[in-house]
Amino acid sequence: MTKEKIIVLDFGGQYNQLIARRVRECNVYCEVLPYRTPLEKIKSEHPIGIIFTGGPHSVYESGAPSVDPAIFSLGIPVLGICYGCQLMAHLLGGRVSPASDATAREYGKTPTFYDTACPLFDGLDSEGISWMSHGDYMEIVPEGFELTAHSDNCPNVAIADTKRGFYGVQFHPEVNHTQNGLAMLRNFLYKVCNASGDWTMADYLQSSVAALKDKIGDGKVLLALSGGVDSSVAAALLERAVGSQLTCVFVDHGLLRKNEGDEVEAVFSKMQSKFIRVNAQERFLDKLAGVSEPERKRKIIGEEFIRVFEAEAKKIGAVDYLAQGTIYPDVIESGAGDAAVIKSHHNVGGLPDYVDFKEIVEPLRMLFKDEVRQLGRELGLPERLVMRQPFPGPGLAIRIIGAVTKEKLALLQDADFVFRDELAKSGADAELSQYFAVLTDMRSVGVMGDGRTYDYTLALRAVNTSDFMTASWARIPYDILDRISTRIVNEVGSINRIVYDITSKPPATIEWE
């Protein structure tokens, strides 16, 4: 059991669970709790530190999310990030005001100047880039606080009361866009909270197996197995915990990559747990017929997934639990807590209201993608499976812009195969976190064989990321892109134009819809 714990109080921002990810990356265990958590509950957890997250609100607004000010009397270090920083200043006697267009309002990558005498910035460069996203600023800082960072537009980017262990930053150290952001968080954990770093993925594996055994008991579990990294690790974890009580059901909705259904069956039919493949392409395509809106597609696919599982469960007999490979980014982007809904995931926000199981089990719900891969290695899964290319549960349905048809699906499968094949042949795939093709709904004029064509535009997407909450577009060499474009146009019908997406996340998402 871990003895050290950081509490992350969630105020509804989009990067909040990423803060938890960064803390765990520093080998310190943490839990995310809503800001409404009673003070007594927080005290009972005995945290060595507390982090206030960002959020979309203004602290001076009526009804803005807040905490019991007595939290500052617990003798526990506090780090406030963005909204969390402003809230701390507000509650401790400072003044937070709306920024003007000319000063203090900041968004995006911002040159920032740090006071390296502050423990938070100890050992770091005095200048760097930080990721800003704030329309308010601390006009007056509370008594006892010093200014420890500034930018050209904002004089109080960071504040510190070193005697009480209270620190606040207007920027987001948890995102990759902030230089040395992880080092800042590490400084808070080790130099302010005096952490020793006693949490590892091996610990998580041990505690998860014990928790699953306790929860499931002698119940039967039905796992939604897609063959991707998340569901595969979930399968291995559940098999370790409950063994023969697990049945893995692979629903082939016909929206997978080329030949992928057969590949999944070849791998997972060899597992000790029972494996069932359900071929349901026609069922899913019928439900998706004429549907263009991406959120509606996700809801439909989520509904059908559950209905197929319910049907299979009835064939098997009494099934107590439905297991899913849901991970943290799924939960966040589906609008966890007060966070805005970015998109509904088929296994989170896309679930129907009624599910014919006792309960849904999500053993990976607290993990980010790279942590899932680490857990897979701890479970002894082969590296080729652990590092398999990420693939969304709704499949190619959300990579076809507009209505989904068999014809469009075949086009995208063939084009996506060429993209992946050329990247693999060149070795460039090893340097990429995720890559795929998108069939747009746009047609344009082209020329082939001295004749006019009017065909689809295909978009290629490749990104690099460590957490899938932020990502940078990948710089694939031009000669590789040229080969990919030539092959797709020549080998795949009805596509006459190829474009490459050079947008990072944010402002875009990784997927197109």
N, C-alpha and C positions, 0 to 999 in steps of 0.2 A: 504493500500500500504506500502511496505517495504521501509525504508529510507536508510538502510545500504546495501552495495553491494560490493562483491569482484569480480574482473575480473580475470579469469584464462586464460592466453594466451597459446594457444595450439601449441606446436612445433612438434607434430606428434608421441609422444610416446604411448605405449599401456596402461599406467595407468592414462592417463590424465583426463578422466572423473571421475575416482575414486577420484582424488583430489577434484573435485567439490562435490562429494558425502560426503567426509569427512568434507568439509567446512559447508555444509548444516546440517550435523550431529551435528555440533557445534551451530546450530540455527542462522547461518549467511547466508543470501541469496547470491548466486553467479551465474554468467553466464560464459560460456565458449565461447571465441572468438578466431578466427584464428590469428596466429601471424602477418598476413598481415593487420590486422585491422588498419586503419589510426589513427594517434595519436589524431586527433580532435574527432573521434568517442569515443575513450577511455575516453577523458576528459569529453565529454558530458554525460557519464554514471555516473560521480561523484563517483568513487569507493573509499572506505576507504582503500583499499589495492589491490595490484596486485601480482599474482603468475605466474611465468614462469615455464612451465612444462618441463619434460624430452623430449627426442627425439633421433632418431637413428643417427644423423649426428655429425660431428666434427666442432666446431665453426671456426676453421682456414681454412676449406675447401672453395674453390671458390663456391659461390652460396649457402652457408649454410644459413638456416633460421635465420633471425635476426629481430630486431626492430629498430625504430627510437631512437637513443641515447638520444634524448630530453625527453624521457619518465622518465629519471632519474632526470629531472629538474622540475617535476610536484609537488614535495613535498609530494608524495604518497609513503608509505612503499612498498617495493618489496621483495618477497621471491623467490629465484631461486632454483629449484630442479633439480639435475643431470645436463642435458644439459643446463637448465635454469640458474643454478649456474655458469657454465662455460661461458655461453654467457654474463652474467653480468660482470664477471671478465674480459673477453675479451674486452668488450665495454668500460669498465672503466679504461683501461690501464694496466691490468695484462697480463699474458702470459699463454696460455693453450697449452699443448704439449701432444703427444702420450705417453702413459705409456709403460714401459717395462714389460716383463714377471716377472721380479724379484721384481719390486716395483711399487706401485701406482695402477696397474691394479687390479680391484676387481670385483667379481661377487658372489652373494648369501649372506647368513647370515654371518656377519662380526662383531667380537668384536670391539666396538668403545668406545672412551673415550671423555667425554663431559666437557666443561668448564661451570659449572652451574651458573657462574656469568653472562653469556650471557642470555638475556631475553628469547631467544628461548628455552633454556634448564633449565629455572628457575623452581625449585621445583622437578627436576627429579634426578634420580641416576646418578652418575658421570661415570658409566660404563653400557653398555648395548649392545644389538645386533641390528644392522641396516642392511637393505637390500641394497646391493650395486649392481650396474650394469653399470660400466663405464670403458672404455678403454683409456680415456684421463684423465689428471689431471691438476690442476692449479699449474704450475711450479713457477710462480711469482704472488702473489695476488696484487690487486690494492692498491694504496695509500689510507690510511684512514681505511683500513680493518684490523681486527685482526683474528688470527686463533682461532677457538672456539671448534674444535673437531679434533681428529686424530685417526688413526688405526695403527696397527703394520706396515702395508705396505705403508700407505699414510699419510703424515704429515699434509695435509690440507683438511680434510674431510668436514669442515664447516668454513665459514668466516662470519664476521659481521662488519658493519659500523653502530654502534648504533646511532650516531648523525644524520645520514640521514635516518635511518630506513631501511637499505639494508642488507639482510641476504641471505646466500646461503649454501646449503647442497649438497654433492655429492651423498648421499643416497636417498632412497625413503621413506619418513615418512608416505605416504598415504597407503602403503600396510601393512597388518597385521603382516608380518614377522619382521617389525621394532618395537622393544619394545618402548612403550611410543610415537610412531609416532603421534597418534591422539593428545596427550598432547602437543607435539611440535607445531602442527598446531594451536591448541587452544591458545597456548601462543602467536603465531604470531598474531592471530585474536584479542585477548583481551588485551595483554600486549604491543603490538606494534601498531596495528591498532585502538585500543581503541573501539572495537565493544561492543555493548550492548546485542546482540542476540535477534533480534526482528522478526525472521522468524520462522514459524511453519508449519506443514502440513495442519492445518486448514486454514492458509493464502493461501497456494498453492491451496487447494480445491476451495476457494472463487474466486481467480483470474482465475483459470482454467475454472470454470463454466462460468464466465463472458466472457472470451476469446472465448470459444466455441460458446456461444450465438451470439457474435459479428461476428465470422467467418462464421458460418453456416447460420445464419438468418432464413429464412423460407425454406431452402433446405432440401432434404431428405438424410438420412444417412444409409448406409449399413455397418454393422459391421461384421467383420470376427471373429466369436465366436468359440473358441476352447473348452471352459469350464475350461481352466486353470486360474490361478490367474490373469495374465495380462489382458487377454481379458475380464474376468469377471468384473474386476475393471473398465476397459475402458467402458464396457456396462453400469455399474451403473453410472459412471460419465457422459456419454452421455445422459442417460435417465434423469438424474437430469437437464442437460442443455437444451435438445431439446425435451424430452418426446416422444410423438407419432410420431415424425418425424423419429424415429429410427426403423430400421428392423435388427434383429440379424439373421445371417445365419450361421448355424453350418454345415460345410462340414466334413462329416465322410468319410475320405479317406481310412478307413479300416486298418490304421496303428496305431491305438490307443491301449492302454493297454486293457486287458481282460475285457469285459463288459462295457467299459468306454463310448461308444457311447450311450447306453441306460441310463446310469447314468447321462450323460450331459443333455439328453433330459428330463429326469424326473425333474431335477432341474430348467432348464431355460425355459421350456415350460410354467411355471407358472408366468413368468415375464409379466409386463404390456406391454412392447414392443412386436411387432410381432416376433415370433420365427419360423424359417424354418430349417428343417433338410434335408440335401442332402446326400443320400447314394451313394458314388462314388468310392467304393473300386476297382471295376473292371477297371474303367477308369485310376486310378492311377497306379495299378499294371501293366496294359498294357504299360503305358508310361515308367515304371521303368524296364521292362523286359530286362534282360541281362546287366544292368548298374551296375558297381561295384565302380566306382570312386565317393567318397562322395560329392565332390563339384558339380559334374554333377547331382547326386541325388537331392541335394538341389535346383539347378536351375530348374530341371524338376518339382519338387513339387511346387516351387514358381510360375512357369508358369501356372500349372494346377489350383492352388488356384485361381488365377486371372481369368482364363477363366471360371471357375465354377461360380464365383461371377458375372462376366459379364452376364452370361446366366440367373442367378437368378434375376439380376437387370432388365433385359429386360422383365421378367415375371411380375415383380412388377410395372414397369413403369419407369418414369424418376427418376433417382437417381443421386444426385449431388456429393456425397462424399463417398469414401470408407474409413472406419475407421479400424484401426489395433491397437493391444495391444503392439506395439513396445516399448521396453525399452532401456535404455542406453547401457547395455552390448551388445545387439543386434547390435547397431549402431557401437560401438567401434570395435567389432570383425569382422564386415563387412568392416572395413577399412575407418572409418570416417576421413575426412581431409587428413593429410599426414601419417596417421597410416597405418601399414601393414595389409593386409587382413589375418586374422587368419582362418576364415571360413565364408561363406556367409549364412545369415539367410534368411529363405524363405520369410520373410516379410520386408527385407531390401535389401541386396545385391543380393538376389535371385529374385527380381521383374523383369518382362519383361520390355522392353523399351516402349511398348505401353500398356496403361491401359485405358479402356473405362469408365472413370469417370472424373469429373471436377477436382478433387484433392483428394489426400490421406490425411486423418486426423489421427494424431498419438498423442493423448492427454497425453500419458505416456512417451513420448520420452526422457524427461529430468530426469526420475526417475530410481533409482536402485531397485532391487527386494524388499529389505526390506522397501524402501520408498513406493513402490506400496502397500505392505501389510498395512502400516500405513494409506495410503489414503483409502484403502478398509474399514478399521475400522471407519474412519471419515465418510464414506458414509453409514455406518450401515450394512455392509455385515456380515453374520455370520462367526464366527471364524473358523469353519471347512472349509469354502470356502477360507477365507483369507490365511490360513496356508496350503492349498492344495499343495501336492508334485509338484514341477516344472516338466514340460514336454515340450520337444522341438516341435515346430510347425511341422517339417517334420516327427515327430513321430518315430515309431520303425524302419523306413527305414534307419535311420542313426545309429541305434543300431544293425543292421544286417550288419556285415562286408561282403563285396562282394555283389553279386546279390540278390535281394529280390524276394522270391517266397512265395506262400501261405503256403507251408509246413514249411519253415523257420519261417514265421511270426507266425504260430500257436505254434511252439516250443517255441519261445521267449515269446509270450504272457503267456503261461502256466508257464514257468520257472520264469518269472518276477513276476507273481502272487504269486507263492510260496515264493519268496524272500520277497515281501512286506507283505505277510500274516504272516510269521514267525517273522518279525521285529515288526509288530503290536501286535502280541500275547505276545511277550516278553517285550513290552513297549520301546524297544530300538529306535523305529522310532521317538519318541519325541525328541531325542537328535541329530538327523541327519538333515542336511540341504537338501540333495538330495541323492537318492539311486536308483539304477536300475541295470538291467542285460543287458549284451551284448552278442549276439551270434556271436562268431568268425567264421572265414572261415577255421579254422584249425581242422583237424581230427587227432585223435590219437588212438592207440591200448588200449583196456581195456579188463577186464574180468568180465563177469556176468553169474551166473549160470554155472560155469565151462566151459563157452564158450568164444571164442574170439569176441570182438566187435571192430568196427572201426567207431567211432562216433565223434560228435562235442564237442569242448571245449567251455564252457560257462564262461564268466567273470562277476564277481560281482563288483560293484562300489558304494562306499558311501563316502560322503565328508561332512565336516563342513565348513561353510563360513558365513560371514555377508554381503557380497557384490557381490558374484559370479564372481568377477574379480580375486581374489586369494582364494585358498581353501586348506585345509589340509585333508588328507585321514583319515577316521573315524576308530577308534579302536573298532570294534565290537567284543564282547567276543567270544572266540573260541567255546564255547558250542553252541552258537546261530548259528555260521557259520557251525558247524558240523550238526545241525538239518536241516539247509537250504540245505546243500549239499546232505544229505541223502534223503530228500524228493524229490529234483529235479531229482536225478538219478533214484529213484524208481518210481516216478509218471509221469515224462516227458520222452517220448521216444527219442532215437537218441542223447542223451547227456550222456557222460561217464566220463567227467572230469570237475571239477569246480576250477577256480582260482579267487583270490581276488586281486584287484588293490590297491597297496600301494604307489601310486605316487601322489604328491601334485600338485597344480596349482599355479605358474609355477613349473616345466617346462612343465607338461602336461596340456591339457584342461580338463574340467570336463567330457564332452562327449568324446568318444573314437576316432571318426573320425576327 
